[in-house]
Amino acid sequence: MSKIYILHENPEWTSHLTARLEELGLPYEDWLLNDGTVDLLSEPPKGIFYNRMSASSHTRGNRFAPELTNAVLAWLEYHGRTVINGSRALQLEVSKVQQYLELEKYGVRTPRTVAAVGKSQLSEAAELFEGRSFITKHNRAGKGLGVQLFHSKAALEQYIESETFEEPVDGVTLIQEYIPSPSASITRCEFVGGEFVYAVKVDTSEGFELCPADACTIEDLFCPAGEQQAQNEKFQIRQGFHHPIIEKYKEVLAANHIQVAGIEFIEDEHGTIYTYDINTNTNYNSDAEAKSGVFGMLELATYLGEKLNKVNLYSDQPSLSLTEK
């Protein structure tokens, strides 16, 4: 029987999905792509293939996992297999430059951004933001790693010449206008099968590492003095969230053949929305979901089961029941 194949490099981010697949009685197989080979003359197995490769794989020692995944996806697509978040999704996952240009193409506003390679070029780019605060970030990154806030060119120059400067894995650093949020938060919109599932508000008051996966969650949040526990929850689902930006996001995802994603935006003091990240390796926070009664991984597992049934239907294999155990 055909299976659901999960392509990834981090088992901590797949356990919640495989648990849901087991609940639904769906057959699956785990493809860990930290290293490996691709026999281009061989034929892939029957089934559907879900790509969960992450741009931040290098931070876990898996430097070339995206490159291997790119080869696997090309092989699968050549053979006409059903791939969820295929080659185009991976291209956007590892390049914020491509993300921003694609968002702008569909009328989605992004923060002003300059891409630079080389320390002197970074310094020159900072001149374009004279008199304004700006941030640096890596073109290929994840979880907000490498994000730094600066209020002057001099402060940036001091950073890039220091031992704390983080060289991007692809050499490309972005300088981007800083958008202050009055609520010290961002919003992440989750999509499964190209359809909007929910929006989650993320508290950014403690920094920029915003991965919602349980493995990334800070267990105890304390005030700087350490005298009392913080009252705000880091992740909260925004009940009944509706905004015209959702339809634009759906256009972007459909045009780029992306079925599963989390798209992040920030609102300034005037209510203007700036979109700054498309995460095609999206994760969900179980605490926030439990309080709202909506479950991203269950939605995803159900969607994958429906896609598998469709493949089985056209290949004369038996369909599977999606009744939850």
Secondary structure as the mmCIF struct_conf table of DSSP 4:
data_model
#
loop_
_struct_conf.conf_type_id
_struct_conf.id
_struct_conf.beg_label_comp_id
_struct_conf.beg_label_asym_id
_struct_conf.beg_label_seq_id
_struct_conf.end_label_comp_id
_struct_conf.end_label_asym_id
_struct_conf.end_label_seq_id
STRN STRN1 LYS A 3 HIS A 8
BEND BEND1 GLU A 9 GLU A 9
HELX_RH_3T_P HELX_RH_3T_P1 PRO A 11 TRP A 13
TURN_TY1_P TURN_TY1_P1 THR A 14 THR A 14
HELX_RH_AL_P HELX_RH_AL_P1 SER A 15 GLU A 23
TURN_TY1_P TURN_TY1_P2 LEU A 24 GLY A 25
STRN STRN2 TYR A 28 LEU A 32
BEND BEND2 ASN A 34 ASP A 35
TURN_TY1_P TURN_TY1_P3 LEU A 40 LEU A 41
BEND BEND3 SER A 42 SER A 42
HELX_LH_PP_P HELX_LH_PP_P1 PRO A 44 PRO A 45
BEND BEND4 LYS A 46 LYS A 46
STRN STRN3 GLY A 47 ASN A 51
TURN_TY1_P TURN_TY1_P4 ALA A 55 SER A 56
HELX_RH_3T_P HELX_RH_3T_P2 SER A 57 ARG A 60
TURN_TY1_P TURN_TY1_P5 GLY A 61 GLY A 61
TURN_TY1_P TURN_TY1_P6 ARG A 63 PHE A 64
HELX_RH_AL_P HELX_RH_AL_P2 ALA A 65 TYR A 78
TURN_TY1_P TURN_TY1_P7 HIS A 79 GLY A 80
STRN STRN4 THR A 82 ILE A 84
BEND BEND5 ASN A 85 ASN A 85
HELX_RH_AL_P HELX_RH_AL_P3 SER A 87 GLU A 93
TURN_TY1_P TURN_TY1_P8 VAL A 94 VAL A 94
HELX_RH_AL_P HELX_RH_AL_P4 LYS A 96 LYS A 105
TURN_TY1_P TURN_TY1_P9 TYR A 106 GLY A 107
STRN STRN5 THR A 113 ALA A 116
BEND BEND6 GLY A 118 GLY A 118
HELX_RH_AL_P HELX_RH_AL_P5 LYS A 119 ALA A 126
HELX_RH_3T_P HELX_RH_3T_P3 GLU A 127 PHE A 129
TURN_TY1_P TURN_TY1_P10 GLU A 130 GLY A 131
BEND BEND7 ARG A 132 ARG A 132
STRN STRN6 PHE A 134 HIS A 138
BEND BEND8 ASN A 139 ARG A 140
TURN_TY1_P TURN_TY1_P11 LYS A 143 GLY A 146
STRN STRN7 GLN A 148 PHE A 150
BEND BEND9 HIS A 151 SER A 152
HELX_RH_AL_P HELX_RH_AL_P6 LYS A 153 ILE A 160
TURN_TY1_P TURN_TY1_P12 GLU A 161 GLU A 161
BEND BEND10 SER A 162 SER A 162
TURN_TY1_P TURN_TY1_P13 GLU A 163 THR A 164
HELX_LH_PP_P HELX_LH_PP_P2 PHE A 165 PRO A 168
TURN_TY1_P TURN_TY1_P14 VAL A 169 ASP A 170
BEND BEND11 GLY A 171 GLY A 171
STRN STRN8 THR A 173 GLU A 177
TURN_TY1_P TURN_TY1_P15 PRO A 182 SER A 183
BEND BEND12 ALA A 184 ALA A 184
STRN STRN9 SER A 185 VAL A 192
TURN_TY1_P TURN_TY1_P16 GLY A 193 GLY A 194
STRN STRN10 GLU A 195 ASP A 203
TURN_TY1_P TURN_TY1_P17 SER A 205 GLU A 206
BEND BEND13 PHE A 208 PHE A 208
BEND BEND14 ALA A 213 ALA A 213
HELX_RH_3T_P HELX_RH_3T_P4 ASP A 214 CYS A 216
BEND BEND15 GLU A 219 GLU A 219
STRN STRN11 PHE A 222 PHE A 222
TURN_TY1_P TURN_TY1_P18 PRO A 224 ALA A 225
BEND BEND16 GLY A 226 GLN A 228
STRN STRN12 GLN A 229 GLN A 229
BEND BEND17 GLN A 231 ASN A 232
BEND BEND18 LYS A 234 LYS A 234
STRN STRN13 PHE A 235 ILE A 237
TURN_TY1_P TURN_TY1_P19 GLN A 239 GLY A 240
TURN_TY1_P TURN_TY1_P20 PRO A 244 PRO A 244
HELX_RH_AL_P HELX_RH_AL_P7 ILE A 245 ALA A 255
TURN_TY1_P TURN_TY1_P21 ASN A 256 HIS A 257
STRN STRN14 VAL A 260 GLU A 267
TURN_TY1_P TURN_TY1_P22 GLU A 269 HIS A 270
STRN STRN15 ILE A 273 ASN A 279
BEND BEND19 THR A 280 ASN A 281
HELX_RH_AL_P HELX_RH_AL_P8 SER A 286 SER A 292
TURN_TY1_P TURN_TY1_P23 GLY A 293 GLY A 293
HELX_RH_AL_P HELX_RH_AL_P9 GLY A 296 TYR A 314
TURN_TY1_P TURN_TY1_P24 SER A 315 ASP A 316
HELX_LH_PP_P HELX_LH_PP_P3 GLN A 317 SER A 319
#
